[in-house]
Amino acid sequence: TNRVKTDQLGSNPDCGSCHHPLFVGKPVDLDADSFAKQVGRNQIPVVVDFWAPWCGPCRQMAPGFVHATQQLKPRVRFAKLDTEAYPNVAQPFNIRSIPTMAVFKGGNEVARISGALPPGEIVRWVQSVI
């Protein structure tokens, strides 16, 4: 876990251990272990896209999700969780349809929306709930 002061987020901070950038302009792929770390330990909001590879609307929304990542970094962390590969991670959140985006703050879910959104709508929705 890296600690970065809020006023330094815009200066492209990197990891203290591996020195890779913390914000690379694309969503972070999550698994069971990284989900808990990203959602539970982040001080900035985390938007998680619950998706599956076979889902057409999920694939259609993916470029818009990347666009939103680029527009809102570093104020918001964007991540994707493959519900087919990690159903045990998605199950406690009662994900009934995909794609579903959920915003987490301080480890708690604060907002959720289901269905594919166009790129600009993703940005507007995230801004409205953070």
C-alpha positions in Angstrom: 0.0 0.0 0.0 1.3 3.4 -1.0 0.5 6.6 0.9 0.3 9.7 -1.3 -0.8 13.1 0.0 -3.8 14.5 -1.8 -2.0 17.5 -3.1 0.6 15.1 -4.7 -1.8 12.9 -6.6 -1.5 15.0 -9.7 2.2 14.6 -9.9 2.1 11.1 -11.3 3.1 9.2 -8.1 4.8 5.9 -8.3 5.0 2.8 -6.1 7.6 3.1 -3.3 8.7 -0.5 -3.9 8.6 -1.2 -7.6 8.5 2.4 -8.9 5.8 1.7 -11.4 3.2 4.5 -11.8 0.2 4.2 -9.4 -2.2 5.6 -12.1 -1.6 4.2 -15.6 -4.7 5.5 -17.3 -6.5 2.1 -17.5 -8.5 0.1 -14.9 -6.8 -2.3 -12.5 -7.8 -5.9 -13.0 -8.8 -7.3 -9.6 -8.8 -10.8 -8.2 -9.9 -12.1 -4.7 -6.8 -10.7 -2.9 -6.4 -7.4 -4.7 -10.2 -6.6 -4.4 -9.9 -6.4 -0.6 -6.7 -4.3 -0.8 -7.9 -1.9 -3.5 -11.4 -1.4 -2.1 -10.6 -1.5 1.6 -7.4 0.4 1.8 -7.9 3.2 -0.7 -8.5 6.7 0.6 -9.8 7.8 -2.8 -13.1 6.5 -4.3 -12.8 3.2 -6.1 -15.2 2.4 -9.0 -15.5 -1.3 -9.7 -16.9 -2.7 -12.9 -18.4 -6.1 -12.2 -18.3 -7.8 -15.6 -17.8 -11.1 -17.5 -16.0 -11.9 -20.7 -19.1 -13.5 -22.4 -21.2 -10.4 -21.7 -21.8 -8.3 -24.8 -22.9 -5.1 -23.0 -19.8 -5.4 -20.7 -17.5 -5.5 -23.8 -19.3 -2.5 -25.3 -18.9 -0.5 -22.1 -15.2 -1.3 -21.7 -13.8 1.5 -23.9 -16.0 4.0 -22.0 -14.8 2.7 -18.7 -11.2 3.2 -19.9 -12.1 6.7 -21.0 -13.6 7.5 -17.6 -10.4 6.2 -16.0 -8.3 8.6 -18.0 -10.6 11.5 -17.3 -10.9 11.1 -13.6 -7.5 9.8 -12.5 -6.0 10.3 -9.9 -9.0 11.5 -8.0 -10.7 8.1 -8.5 -9.3 4.6 -8.9 -11.1 2.4 -11.5 -11.0 -1.4 -11.4 -12.6 -4.4 -13.0 -13.7 -7.7 -11.5 -14.5 -10.7 -13.7 -17.5 -12.1 -11.9 -17.1 -15.4 -13.8 -13.5 -15.9 -12.6 -14.2 -14.6 -9.1 -17.8 -15.3 -8.2 -17.0 -15.6 -4.5 -15.8 -11.9 -4.5 -18.9 -10.6 -6.3 -21.4 -12.8 -4.3 -21.4 -10.7 -1.1 -22.4 -7.6 -3.1 -25.4 -9.4 -4.5 -24.6 -8.6 -8.1 -27.7 -9.7 -10.1 -26.9 -8.3 -13.5 -23.8 -7.2 -15.4 -22.3 -4.9 -16.1 -22.7 -3.3 -12.7 -20.6 -0.5 -11.5 -20.2 0.2 -7.8 -18.4 3.1 -6.1 -16.7 2.3 -2.8 -15.4 4.9 -0.3 -13.5 3.8 2.8 -14.3 0.2 2.0 -18.1 0.8 1.9 -20.3 0.7 -1.2 -21.9 4.2 -1.6 -23.5 3.9 -5.0 -24.3 1.4 -7.7 -25.7 1.3 -11.3 -26.4 -1.6 -13.5 -26.4 -1.6 -17.3 -24.0 -0.4 -19.9 -23.4 3.4 -20.0 -21.8 5.4 -22.8 -18.4 7.0 -22.0 -19.6 10.5 -21.0 -22.4 9.1 -18.9 -19.9 7.0 -16.9 -17.9 10.1 -16.1 -21.0 12.1 -15.2 -22.4 9.3 -13.0 -19.1 8.9 -11.1 -18.8 12.6 -10.5 -22.4 12.8 -9.2 -21.7 10.2 -6.5 -18.3 11.1 -5.3 
